[in-house]
Amino acid sequence: MKHTLQITSLLILFFLLAQVIGLFVIQSYYKEETLPLSLERPVLEEDTSYWYLLVAIGIGTVLALVLAKFKAMKLWRVWFFISVVLTLTIAFAAFMPDELAFGLAFIFGALKIFRPNPIIHNATELFIYAGLAGLFVPLLGLKSIVILLLVISLYDVIAVWKTRHMVSMAKFQTKSKIFAGLHLKYSKGREAILGGGDIGFPLMFAGVVLKLGWYHALFVVGFTTLALALLFFYSQKGKFYPAMPFLTIGCFAGFLLSLI
C-alpha cells in the first residue's frame, strides 16, 4: 500500500463524497437548464460534444505546462482562483440562490488560493468537480463520454509513465500550494494526492448515466470507488500511477452490470 490505511481510507471517502455531491448537482441542472449568473453553455450535439471538451482540455493542459515551466506562480493563482469561483458558484447554486452561491464561492475561493489550509482545500474540492460536471454533463451523450474516457485514459498513461509531464505538473502544483485535486499531508513530510481529473471524469460518466436513473448512476459510483480502492491498496511507495485507466474500467463495469 502506497499510503497508510487511514490516509488511503480518507482519500477513498472523499472521492465517494465528491461523486455523490456531484450527482445531486447534476440532477439539479437536468431539472433546471439555466446556469447561475446568466452563464450559458455552448450549443453542442451530444454525440460529438467530446471534441469540444478534448480541445478545451488540451488547451488548458498546454497553458498549465507553460506556467509550470516558467514557474509563473502569480498567473497560476489568478487563473486557478477564477476557475474555483466559477465552479463553486455553479455547485452551490444547485442548493441556494445565485447571489449567495457566488458570495460563498468567492470567500471560499479566496481562502483556498490566498490562505490555504488542508480543511478548506479538500472541502472545496468536493464541490469543484460537481460544478464542472453541472456545467458540462448536460452537453454529453453516452457515446461522447465513453470516447472521452478512453482518450483521457490513454493520455493519462502516456503523461504519467512515458513523458512524465503529469508528474512534473503535480509537483509544480504542490510546490505552489495550489493543487487541483485532493491533497493530504501526514507523518514525516509524506503526502497523498488524487488529481482533479480522477474525480471529475468518473463523475461526468456517472452524471450521463444518471439520465437512466439513480440506480445506474450509483452502480457506477460504487464500482469506480472500488477501482480506486484497489489501485490504492496495491500501489507501491514512491511510484506514480495513472488512475484514469482503472477508474474507466470501474465506470464501464458498473454501468454494464447495472443493465443486467
Residue, then its C-alpha position, 0 to 999 in steps of 0.5 A: m500500500k502506497h499510503t497508510l490505511q487511514i490516509t488511503s481510507l480518507l482519500i477513498l471517502f472523499f472521492l465517494l463524497a465528491q461523486v455523490i455531491g456531484l450527482f445531486v448537482i447534476q440532477s439539479y441542472y437536468k431539472e433546471e437548464t439555466l446556469p447561475l449568473s446568466l452563464e450559458r453553455p455552448v450549443l453542442e450535439e451530444d454525440t460529438s460534444y467530446w471534441y469540444l471538451l478534448v480541445a478545451i482540455g488540451i488547451g488548458t493542459v498546454l497553458a498549465l505546462v507553460l506556467a509550470k515551466f516558467k514557474a509563473m506562480k502569480l498567473w497560476r493563482v489568478w487563473f486557478f482562483i477564477s476557475v474555483v469561483l466559477t465552479l463553486t458558484i455553479a455547485f452551490a447554486a444547485f442548493m441556494p440562490d445565485e447571489l449567495a452561491f457566488g458570495l460563498a464561492f468567492i470567500f471560499g475561493a479566496l481562502k483556498i488560493f490566498r490562505p490555504n489550509p488542508i480543511i478548506h482545500n479538500a472541502t472545496e474540492l468536493f464541490i469543484y468537480a460537481g460544478l464542472a460536471g453541472l456545467f458540462v454533463p448536460l452537453l454529453g451523450l453516452k457515446s461522447i463520454v465513453i470516447l472521452l474516457l478512453v482518450i483521457s485514459l490513454y493520455d493519462v498513461i502516456a503523461v504519467w509513465k512515458t513523458r512524465h509531464m503529469v508528474s512534473m505538473a503535480k509537483f509544480q502544483t504542490k510546490s505552489k500550494i495550489f493543487a487541483g485535486l485532493h491533497l493530504k499531508y501526514s507523518k514525516g513530510r509524506e503526502a497523498i494526492l488524487g488529481g482533479g481529473d480522477i474525480g471529475f471524469p468518473l463523475m461526468f460518466a456517472g452524471v450521463v448515466l444518471k439520465l437512466g436513473w439513480y440506480h445506474a448512476l450509483f452502480v457506477v459510483g460504487f464500482t469506480t470507488l472500488a477501482l480506486a480502492l484497489l489501485f490504492f491498496y496495491s500501489q507501491k511507495g514512491k511510484f506514480y500511477p495513472a488512475m484514469p485507466f482503472l477508474t474507466i474500467g470501474c465506470f464501464a463495469g458498473f454501468l454494464l452490470s447495472l443493465i443486467 
